[in-house]
Amino acid sequence: MHDIRIVRADPAAFDAAMGRRGLPPVAEAILAQDTTRRNAQTALQELQARRNQLSKEIGTGRRQGADTAALEAEATALRDRMEALESEARTADAAQLALLETLPNLLDEDVPEGRDEADNVVVHQHGTPPDFAFTPKQHFEIGEVLGQMDFAGAAKLAGARFTVLKGQLARLERALGQYMLSLHVDEHGFSETSVPLLVNDATMYGTGQLPKFKDDLFHTEDGRWLIPTAEVPLTNLVAGEILAEAALPLRFAALSPCFRSEAGSAGRDTRGMLRQHQFTKVEMVAITTPEDSVAEHERMTACAERVLTELGLVWRRVVLCAGDTGFASTKTYDLEVWLPGQGAWREISSCSNCRDFQARRMGARYRAKDAKGTTFVHTLNGSGVAVGRALIAVLETHQQEDGRVAIPAVLAPWMGNLSHIG
């Protein structure tokens, strides 16, 4: 959510900021509703003052036996006018909110210009795509040869974009999730958290999924929503709270299933596990002060990078351009992993600084020591990382010519010390 004072202060600059995201000018429409609302509220205050005065005059007149009919008629007219102004203010306020709540966050100045992912900028690359002595297979070819990745069975149970993993691949998925969560909790200082997978409207609204992205979500018959990522419940843990500055930063991590309808992705990644309705992910969320959020963003991204390095994967950090940055984010780093079977880079983690955008929607603040007022917190989120995509990357990167797959050493405690699958 945006601070209306920013729009009032410099409408042209606000429109320019939205223009970086490819949106048309909107400040004039916002300010028109703002002016209507403020004028109605000013008139209401004036009428309320007159109404209070009339109440005193009517009371005095009645005690003195005077005729107060004219005063009472004016009071009635005032009440009707005030009701009309209250309705006008509510309508203008709702119209202004309807505009503001669908507008994306302002971008950091150092976010590169661009329209889509083709304009994203590579910041750093770790490792070099390997040369195989054989033609590397894609993950679904490996999984099907092993007999442990069942797409037909999943389609029978639930339809397209689901997968059944069996045997060692099911164990590998579990091992990846446990390894990542343990790393972030034990060594990176995140607090392990188990969250609801079903949340209410207010929770979805707080992190920006509603109302704009409702078609990307699964909605239950009792009015709840399946979470698209644990970011949603983790961030909303501070909704409506006033935190002490000394308690910050708060860092949460959760391993959870995630659910996405994948609206608009028809025909994309239809084979394999890359784009699923249900998948598992380790999510990191940080709540911090405005002064510390940039450094926290770098720290969080480094935490995700360590996962990829320890899994022996080739990866790169990419800063998203203006046109590709997500709705709630002011700056996003994507981590992309090299998939030898596909011969392509694919996103495996996304780490974003949302600054106070989500905090305004949630009403999440903190009070600095000795300060009279409160300040909105800054919120950050990052994948630490997507378990399914990590499984894909491990299979394709560590595949052997004989059909086996080497298991990264860091997974040994959860894999019964197996060195290979197959």
URKAZI-V202468 format. One record per helix or strand of 3 or more residues. SS is the DSSP state (hx for helix, st for strand). FROM is the first residue (numbers start at 1). LEN is the number of residues. Records with the same first field share a line. If there is no record, write none. Layout:
# URKAZI-V202468
SS = FROM-LEN  FROM-LEN
This chain:
# URKAZI-V202468
hx = 4-6  11-10  27-37  69-32  117-3  139-8  151-8  167-20  201-6  214-3  231-6  245-3  290-21  322-3  357-6  387-11  409-6
st = 121-6  242-3  250-10  278-11  315-5  331-9  344-10  365-3  378-9
